[in-house]
Amino acid sequence: MSVDPELRMLNIDIPSQPASLVKLSLLLAEDEVNIQSLSQLIESDMALAAAVLKAVNSSLYGLSGRVQNVQQAITYLGTREVAAVTFEIGLRAVFPPMPELLPIWRRAAVRGLLMGRIGAALNVDPWAAHSAGLFEECGKAVLLRHDSMRYLPMLQNAADDADLISLEHAIFGVSNDKLGAALCESWGLDGAAVASVRHHVSVISTHELPMQVPRRGICALSAVAHALMTDPDTLDEVAAAVAPQAGLDVAMVLRGARKVQEQIEAATVRGGA
């Protein structure tokens, strides 16, 4: 997909999707994903394969043993999570290796895993949920690459993301949520994931899901994941506010969120032991 002409007029470059991820997207679009083809595609790029194996062997995934190849990783984690890790590595690769981006990528990995696994527990499109979590803050990376001198102080000094997007509009004429959605759209991500990235700041700050989005479950999971990552004591309140708007059962959302949180925390403890 092409980038919105209005964004092109702002002269802010939206990075193109790497060729390997284009091929990966085509594989994932098939009715039945061929695991051997998927592993061969990832392993055909030695740097990408090494990065994927490093990621899946990290404490975040909590594997009991160390995986030695991509097909083994798929066997343990499943197609979706390995594909999501590949997308995460591909996303990071199109941006310069700036230390200021590391917190964004760390949050992306955790948020994507949370949203994907909670989505799987609730039967809410786990691939779209995982993708939305990974790409939620990618607009910040776009602005850092575009003008780090002006953007970094804004990123460091903004009171919260709602304050940040106001500053971004004033200086750049566009906000990171809209840039992130444009990148997702140009990379061909699922429409529900694009919508979640586009609206995540307002959803997190108001707990109101956008009425114009037909599949609002992903937006709801964004708010739930944010609560888990920033202030778990608010989880009940957030779930009670957003779940009914998405047609989700509050108790099931809470049960799924807490189960996934416990899984990730246990994996992290085992990895650090």
C-alpha positions in Angstrom: 0.0 0.0 0.0 1.1 3.6 -0.6 1.7 6.2 2.1 -1.0 8.8 2.6 -0.1 11.8 0.2 -0.6 14.2 3.1 2.2 12.5 5.0 4.5 12.5 2.0 4.0 16.3 1.8 5.5 16.6 5.3 8.7 15.1 3.9 8.9 12.5 6.7 10.2 9.2 5.3 8.2 6.0 6.0 10.6 3.1 5.6 9.7 0.4 3.1 9.0 -3.1 4.2 12.1 -5.3 3.8 11.9 -7.9 1.0 12.2 -10.8 3.5 9.1 -9.6 5.4 7.2 -9.2 2.1 7.8 -12.8 1.4 7.0 -13.8 4.9 3.6 -11.9 4.6 2.8 -13.9 1.5 3.5 -17.2 3.3 1.4 -16.2 6.2 -1.5 -15.3 3.9 -1.8 -18.9 2.8 -4.6 -21.0 4.2 -2.2 -23.4 5.7 1.3 -22.1 6.4 4.1 -24.4 5.3 6.4 -24.6 8.3 9.3 -25.8 6.3 9.0 -22.9 3.8 8.7 -20.5 6.7 11.8 -21.7 8.4 13.8 -21.8 5.1 12.8 -18.2 4.3 14.1 -17.0 7.7 17.2 -19.1 7.6 18.0 -17.9 4.1 19.1 -14.6 5.7 21.9 -15.6 8.2 21.7 -12.3 10.1 18.0 -12.5 10.4 18.0 -16.1 11.5 20.6 -15.4 14.1 18.6 -12.5 15.5 15.4 -14.5 15.6 17.1 -17.4 17.5 18.7 -14.9 19.9 15.3 -13.4 20.6 13.4 -16.7 21.1 16.1 -18.0 23.4 15.8 -14.9 25.6 14.1 -15.1 29.0 11.0 -13.5 27.6 9.9 -16.7 26.0 10.9 -19.0 28.8 11.9 -22.1 26.7 13.1 -24.9 28.9 16.0 -25.7 26.5 18.0 -23.7 24.0 16.6 -24.0 20.4 19.3 -24.5 17.7 17.4 -23.6 14.5 14.3 -21.8 13.3 12.2 -25.0 12.7 12.8 -26.0 16.3 11.7 -22.6 17.4 8.5 -22.9 15.5 7.9 -26.4 17.0 8.2 -24.9 20.6 6.6 -21.5 20.1 4.3 -21.9 17.1 4.2 -20.2 13.7 2.7 -17.0 15.0 5.2 -16.1 17.6 8.2 -17.0 15.5 6.8 -14.9 12.6 6.1 -12.0 15.0 9.7 -12.2 16.3 10.8 -12.1 12.6 8.7 -9.0 12.0 10.1 -7.4 15.2 13.7 -8.0 13.9 12.7 -6.7 10.5 11.1 -3.6 11.9 14.2 -2.8 14.0 16.5 -3.3 11.0 15.0 -0.5 9.0 16.0 2.1 11.7 19.5 3.1 12.7 20.9 1.4 15.9 20.2 4.4 18.2 20.3 3.8 22.0 17.2 5.9 22.3 15.3 3.3 20.4 16.1 0.4 22.7 13.3 1.1 25.3 10.8 1.3 22.4 11.9 -2.1 21.0 11.9 -3.7 24.5 8.4 -2.5 25.2 7.3 -3.6 21.7 8.5 -7.2 22.3 6.7 -7.4 25.6 3.5 -5.7 24.4 3.3 -7.8 21.3 3.7 -11.0 23.3 1.1 -9.9 25.8 -1.5 -8.9 23.2 -0.9 -11.9 21.0 -1.2 -14.4 23.8 -4.2 -12.7 25.4 -5.8 -12.5 22.0 -5.2 -16.3 21.6 -6.9 -16.9 25.0 -9.9 -14.8 24.0 -10.1 -15.9 20.3 -9.4 -12.3 19.2 -7.2 -12.6 16.1 -3.8 -13.2 17.9 -1.7 -12.4 14.8 -3.3 -9.0 14.4 -3.1 -8.4 18.2 0.6 -9.4 18.3 1.4 -7.2 15.2 -0.5 -4.2 16.8 1.6 -4.5 20.0 4.9 -4.7 18.1 4.2 -1.7 15.9 2.3 0.5 18.4 5.2 2.9 19.0 6.9 2.6 15.6 5.9 6.2 14.8 8.3 7.4 17.5 11.1 5.5 15.7 10.1 7.3 12.5 10.3 10.7 14.1 13.6 9.9 15.9 15.1 8.9 12.5 13.7 11.9 10.9 14.9 14.6 13.3 16.5 13.2 16.5 17.8 16.6 17.6 14.4 18.1 17.9 12.4 14.9 18.7 14.5 13.4 21.5 13.9 16.2 24.0 10.2 16.0 23.3 10.2 12.3 23.9 12.1 12.7 27.1 10.1 15.6 28.5 6.5 14.8 27.5 4.3 14.1 30.5 2.6 11.2 28.7 1.8 10.1 25.2 -1.2 12.4 24.9 1.1 15.3 25.7 3.7 14.0 23.3 1.3 13.9 20.3 0.3 17.5 21.0 4.0 18.5 20.9 4.5 16.5 17.7 1.7 18.2 16.0 3.0 21.6 16.9 6.6 20.9 15.6 6.1 18.3 12.8 2.5 18.7 11.8 1.8 15.0 12.5 1.8 12.6 15.5 3.6 9.3 16.1 0.3 7.4 16.2 -0.7 8.5 12.7 2.8 7.9 11.4 2.9 4.4 13.0 -0.5 3.6 11.4 0.8 4.8 8.0 3.9 2.5 8.3 1.6 -0.4 9.3 -0.7 0.3 6.3 2.2 0.5 3.9 3.6 -2.8 5.2 0.2 -4.5 4.6 -0.7 -5.2 8.2 -4.2 -6.3 9.1 -6.7 -3.5 9.2 -7.5 -4.1 12.9 -3.8 -3.8 13.8 -3.5 -0.6 11.8 -6.6 0.9 13.6 -5.2 -0.1 17.0 -1.9 1.7 16.3 -3.7 4.7 14.9 -6.0 5.1 18.0 -3.9 3.6 20.8 -3.1 7.0 22.5 -6.7 8.1 22.7 -7.8 4.6 23.8 -5.2 4.4 26.6 -5.9 7.9 27.8 -9.7 7.8 27.7 -10.6 4.1 27.7 -13.0 4.9 24.9 -12.8 2.6 21.8 -13.3 4.3 18.4 -16.8 3.7 17.1 -15.7 3.7 13.5 -13.5 0.6 13.9 -15.5 -2.5 13.1 -13.2 -5.0 15.0 -12.4 -3.2 18.3 -11.1 -6.2 20.3 -7.5 -5.4 19.3 -7.9 -1.8 20.6 -9.2 -3.2 23.8 -6.2 -5.5 24.2 -3.9 -2.5 23.7 -5.4 -0.8 26.7 -5.2 -4.0 28.7 -1.6 -4.6 27.8 -0.7 -1.0 28.7 -2.3 -1.4 32.1 -0.3 -4.6 32.7 3.0 -3.0 31.6 2.6 0.3 33.4 0.2 0.0 36.4 -1.2 -3.5 37.0 -3.3 -2.2 39.9 -5.5 -0.5 37.3 -6.2 -3.7 35.3 -9.6 -4.4 36.7 -10.7 -0.8 36.0 -9.4 -0.8 32.5 -10.8 -4.2 31.6 -14.2 -3.2 33.0 -14.2 0.0 30.8 -12.9 -1.4 27.5 -14.1 -5.1 27.3 -17.8 -4.4 27.0 -17.2 -1.9 24.2 -15.5 -4.7 22.2 -18.1 -7.3 23.0 -15.7 -9.1 25.3 -16.5 -10.7 28.7 -14.7 -8.7 31.5 -14.0 -11.8 33.6 -12.5 -13.7 30.7 -10.3 -10.7 29.7 -9.0 -10.5 33.3 -8.4 -14.2 33.5 -6.6 -14.3 30.2 -4.5 -11.2 31.0 -3.4 -12.4 34.4 -2.6 -15.9 33.1 -0.4 -14.5 30.3 1.2 -12.0 32.7 2.1 -14.9 35.1 3.5 -16.9 32.1 5.8 -14.0 31.1 6.9 -13.2 34.7 7.7 -16.9 35.4 9.7 -17.1 32.1 11.6 -14.0 33.1 12.4 -15.3 36.6 13.6 -18.7 35.1 15.7 -16.9 32.6 17.3 -14.7 35.3 17.9 -17.6 37.7 
